[in-house]
Amino acid sequence: MGSIRIDEALKRAKELLKRVSERPLFEAELLLAYALGKERVYLHTHPEAEVPWHFWELIDRRAAYEPLEYITGKVSFFGQEFLIEPGVLIPRPETERLIEELVPLLRGNERIVEIGVGSGVISTILKLKFPNLHIVATDINPKALALAKKNFDRFGVDVKLRLADLAEGVGECDVIVSNPPYIANNFPLSPNVAKYEPKEALFGGERGDELLGRIIGLFLQSPAKILACEMGYDQKMAIQKRFENFDGKLAFYKDIAGLDRGFIARKR
């Protein structure tokens, strides 16, 4: 496309993104602001400004279902801006609820293990809220560990990282927290997710709750007092069954859409 004004470019970009996005104009604005190196407000105060040619390359990438976050390299979580890269799961707003449920239960000096650290958003927010927490975070994905370190450095938080399955070799802890893969292997995903995001961070087994089951088993056999996990919206009964003989408190919470999204287990 030739050189055109911002207001006209946004109209065209909105049409090009309608097939892949629920908010095509908003995403077009974010991509144009990114291409220009400006804030979104600039687009509305300078509608006559010229659009750079590489903006249309970004639009083409998004129109091919590449997630906006991978294109810009940034993701917003809990009011903070984190780095994100292809090969690492993009944090969702639903996971903010996991932190909101866990925070009131912490004194602020616990030993915490995060299983499946991903981009590092959970451990970072916990450390920003409670600087005296001792956190070890694990993942089986070296890309995730490298990105988590970048985010820890970005926010100046001290979190130990381990390439490990679950909490292998980590030692004793007081709290286990995890947003593990919990989608059933045959569940049909949107192309926005399926074409680009890492499958090992999405699928949790034939039923979807197998990895959750392993984490629960680890918790029940460990000295840890609290387990906080995200889960699938349809897995409440399966989780309850895994805690059938649990001598403690099991509480479920819902996400912003009102769906069952996670649980907190506390030993007596």
C-alpha positions as CSV (number, residue, x, y, z in Angstrom):
1,M,0.0,0.0,0.0
2,G,1.1,3.6,-0.6
3,S,1.5,6.2,2.0
4,I,-1.7,7.2,3.6
5,R,-3.0,9.2,6.7
6,I,-3.4,7.6,10.1
7,D,-7.2,7.9,10.1
8,E,-7.6,6.3,6.7
9,A,-5.1,3.6,7.6
10,L,-6.9,2.6,10.7
11,K,-10.2,2.2,8.8
12,R,-8.5,-0.1,6.3
13,A,-6.6,-2.1,9.0
14,K,-9.8,-2.5,10.9
15,E,-11.4,-4.3,7.9
16,L,-8.4,-6.5,7.5
17,L,-8.4,-7.7,11.1
18,K,-12.2,-8.3,11.4
19,R,-11.8,-12.0,10.6
20,V,-9.2,-12.6,13.4
21,S,-10.0,-10.2,16.1
22,E,-13.0,-9.3,18.3
23,R,-11.6,-5.8,18.7
24,P,-10.1,-5.1,15.2
25,L,-9.9,-1.3,15.6
26,F,-8.3,-1.5,19.0
27,E,-5.7,-3.9,17.8
28,A,-5.1,-1.8,14.7
29,E,-4.4,1.2,16.9
30,L,-2.1,-0.8,19.1
31,L,-0.1,-2.0,16.1
32,L,0.1,1.5,14.6
33,A,1.2,3.0,17.8
34,Y,3.9,0.3,18.1
35,A,5.0,0.9,14.5
36,L,5.2,4.7,15.1
37,G,6.8,4.3,18.6
38,K,4.1,6.5,20.0
39,E,1.2,6.3,22.5
40,R,-2.3,5.5,21.2
41,V,-3.5,9.0,22.0
42,Y,-1.1,10.3,19.3
43,L,-3.2,8.6,16.6
44,H,-6.2,10.7,17.6
45,T,-4.4,13.9,17.9
46,H,-2.5,13.6,14.6
47,P,-5.0,11.9,12.2
48,E,-3.2,13.5,9.3
49,A,0.2,12.0,10.0
50,E,1.8,9.6,7.6
51,V,1.7,5.8,8.3
52,P,5.0,3.9,7.9
53,W,5.1,1.1,5.4
54,H,6.1,-1.6,7.9
55,F,2.7,-1.1,9.7
56,W,1.1,-3.1,6.9
57,E,3.6,-5.9,7.5
58,L,2.4,-6.0,11.2
59,I,-1.2,-6.1,10.0
60,D,-0.5,-9.0,7.7
61,R,1.1,-10.9,10.6
62,R,-1.9,-10.3,12.8
63,A,-4.3,-11.2,9.9
64,A,-2.5,-14.6,9.8
65,Y,-3.5,-15.1,13.4
66,E,-0.2,-14.3,15.0
67,P,-1.0,-13.0,18.5
68,L,-0.7,-9.3,19.0
69,E,1.6,-9.8,22.0
70,Y,4.1,-11.8,20.0
71,I,4.2,-9.1,17.4
72,T,4.8,-6.3,19.9
73,G,6.8,-8.3,22.3
74,K,4.8,-7.0,25.2
75,V,1.9,-8.2,27.4
76,S,0.0,-6.4,30.1
77,F,-0.5,-8.3,33.4
78,F,-1.7,-7.0,36.8
79,G,-1.1,-3.4,35.7
80,Q,2.5,-4.1,34.6
81,E,4.1,-4.4,31.2
82,F,6.0,-7.7,30.7
83,L,8.2,-9.0,27.9
84,I,6.8,-11.9,25.9
85,E,8.3,-14.0,23.1
86,P,7.1,-16.8,20.7
87,G,7.5,-20.2,22.3
88,V,6.2,-19.0,25.7
89,L,2.6,-19.0,26.7
90,I,1.0,-15.5,26.7
91,P,-0.4,-14.7,30.2
92,R,-4.2,-14.2,30.4
93,P,-6.2,-11.8,32.6
94,E,-7.8,-14.9,34.2
95,T,-4.5,-15.7,35.9
96,E,-4.7,-12.4,37.8
97,R,-7.4,-14.0,39.8
98,L,-5.0,-16.7,41.0
99,I,-2.8,-14.1,42.5
100,E,-5.7,-12.2,44.1
101,E,-6.9,-15.4,45.8
102,L,-3.4,-16.3,47.1
103,V,-2.1,-12.9,48.3
104,P,-4.4,-12.7,51.4
105,L,-3.2,-16.0,52.6
106,L,0.5,-15.0,52.7
107,R,2.5,-13.5,55.6
108,G,5.2,-12.4,53.2
109,N,8.2,-14.5,54.1
110,E,7.1,-18.0,52.8
111,R,9.2,-20.3,50.7
112,I,7.2,-20.6,47.4
113,V,7.7,-22.9,44.5
114,E,6.0,-21.9,41.2
115,I,5.6,-24.8,38.9
116,G,5.6,-23.8,35.2
117,V,6.9,-20.3,35.5
118,G,6.3,-19.4,31.8
119,S,7.1,-15.7,31.3
120,G,7.5,-15.2,35.0
121,V,4.4,-12.9,35.6
122,I,3.1,-14.7,38.7
123,S,6.4,-14.9,40.6
124,T,7.2,-11.3,39.6
125,I,3.9,-9.9,41.0
126,L,4.2,-11.9,44.2
127,K,7.8,-10.6,44.8
128,L,6.7,-7.0,44.0
129,K,4.0,-7.4,46.7
130,F,6.1,-9.3,49.2
131,P,9.9,-8.7,48.6
132,N,10.8,-11.1,51.4
133,L,9.3,-14.1,49.8
134,H,11.7,-16.9,48.8
135,I,10.6,-18.1,45.4
136,V,12.0,-20.9,43.3
137,A,10.3,-21.2,39.8
138,T,10.6,-24.2,37.5
139,D,9.7,-25.0,33.9
140,I,10.5,-27.7,31.4
141,N,10.9,-25.1,28.6
142,P,14.3,-23.4,28.4
143,K,12.8,-20.6,26.4
144,A,10.4,-19.8,29.2
145,L,13.2,-19.8,31.8
146,A,15.3,-17.4,29.6
147,L,12.3,-15.1,29.2
148,A,11.3,-15.3,32.9
149,K,14.9,-14.2,33.8
150,K,14.5,-11.1,31.5
151,N,11.3,-10.2,33.2
152,F,12.8,-10.7,36.7
153,D,15.7,-8.5,35.7
154,R,13.3,-5.9,34.3
155,F,11.5,-5.6,37.6
156,G,14.5,-6.1,39.8
157,V,13.1,-9.2,41.6
158,D,15.2,-12.1,42.9
159,V,13.6,-15.4,41.9
160,K,15.6,-18.6,41.5
161,L,15.0,-20.5,38.3
162,R,15.3,-24.3,37.7
163,L,14.9,-26.4,34.5
164,A,12.8,-29.2,36.1
165,D,9.7,-31.3,35.9
166,L,7.2,-30.0,38.5
167,A,9.3,-29.3,41.7
168,E,12.1,-31.9,41.1
169,G,15.2,-31.1,43.1
170,V,13.8,-27.9,44.5
171,G,13.5,-28.9,48.2
172,E,10.9,-28.2,50.8
173,C,8.5,-25.2,50.6
174,D,5.5,-23.7,52.3
175,V,3.4,-22.8,49.2
176,I,3.1,-24.3,45.7
177,V,1.5,-22.1,43.0
178,S,0.9,-23.1,39.4
179,N,-1.0,-22.2,36.3
180,P,-0.3,-25.5,34.5
181,P,-1.5,-26.8,31.1
182,Y,-5.0,-28.0,31.7
183,I,-6.7,-28.3,28.3
184,A,-7.7,-31.7,27.0
185,N,-5.6,-32.9,24.1
186,N,-8.4,-33.0,21.6
187,F,-10.1,-29.7,22.6
188,P,-10.5,-27.5,19.5
189,L,-8.7,-24.2,20.0
190,S,-9.0,-20.9,18.2
191,P,-6.5,-20.3,15.4
192,N,-5.3,-17.3,17.4
193,V,-4.0,-19.8,20.0
194,A,-3.5,-23.1,18.2
195,K,-1.3,-21.7,15.3
196,Y,1.3,-20.0,17.5
197,E,1.3,-20.7,21.2
198,P,3.4,-23.6,22.6
199,K,1.3,-26.8,22.9
200,E,3.2,-28.1,26.0
201,A,2.0,-25.0,27.9
202,L,-1.7,-25.6,26.8
203,F,-2.5,-29.3,26.8
204,G,-2.6,-31.2,30.1
205,G,-3.4,-34.8,28.8
206,E,-6.2,-36.8,27.4
207,R,-8.7,-35.4,29.9
208,G,-6.7,-32.2,30.5
209,D,-6.4,-32.6,34.3
210,E,-3.6,-35.1,34.4
211,L,-0.8,-32.6,35.1
212,L,-3.0,-31.0,37.7
213,G,-3.4,-34.4,39.3
214,R,0.4,-34.8,39.5
215,I,0.8,-31.4,41.2
216,I,-2.0,-32.2,43.7
217,G,-0.3,-35.6,44.5
218,L,3.0,-33.7,45.0
219,F,1.4,-31.3,47.4
220,L,-0.4,-33.9,49.4
221,Q,2.9,-35.8,50.0
222,S,5.0,-32.6,50.7
223,P,5.3,-30.4,53.8
224,A,3.8,-27.5,51.9
225,K,0.7,-26.0,53.6
226,I,-0.9,-24.2,50.6
227,L,-1.5,-25.1,47.0
228,A,-2.9,-22.5,44.6
229,C,-3.7,-23.6,41.0
230,E,-5.5,-22.4,38.0
231,M,-7.7,-25.1,36.3
232,G,-10.2,-25.6,33.4
233,Y,-13.8,-24.3,33.8
234,D,-15.1,-27.9,33.7
235,Q,-12.7,-29.6,36.1
236,K,-14.2,-28.8,39.5
237,M,-15.6,-32.2,40.1
238,A,-12.4,-34.0,39.0
239,I,-10.4,-31.8,41.3
240,Q,-12.8,-32.4,44.2
241,K,-12.4,-36.2,43.6
242,R,-8.6,-35.9,43.9
243,F,-9.0,-34.2,47.3
244,E,-11.6,-36.8,48.5
245,N,-9.7,-37.7,51.7
246,F,-8.1,-34.4,52.2
247,D,-8.0,-33.3,55.8
248,G,-7.9,-29.5,55.2
249,K,-9.8,-26.7,53.4
250,L,-10.4,-26.7,49.6
251,A,-11.9,-23.6,48.1
252,F,-12.7,-22.9,44.4
253,Y,-12.9,-19.4,42.8
254,K,-14.3,-18.1,39.6
255,D,-12.8,-15.9,36.8
256,I,-14.0,-12.6,35.5
257,A,-16.5,-14.4,33.3
258,G,-18.0,-16.3,36.2
259,L,-16.5,-19.6,35.3
260,D,-14.8,-22.0,37.7
261,R,-11.1,-21.2,37.2
262,G,-9.0,-22.3,40.1
263,F,-8.7,-23.6,43.6
264,I,-6.8,-23.1,46.9
265,A,-6.1,-26.1,49.1
266,R,-4.9,-25.5,52.7
267,K,-3.7,-28.1,55.1
268,R,-4.6,-27.9,58.8
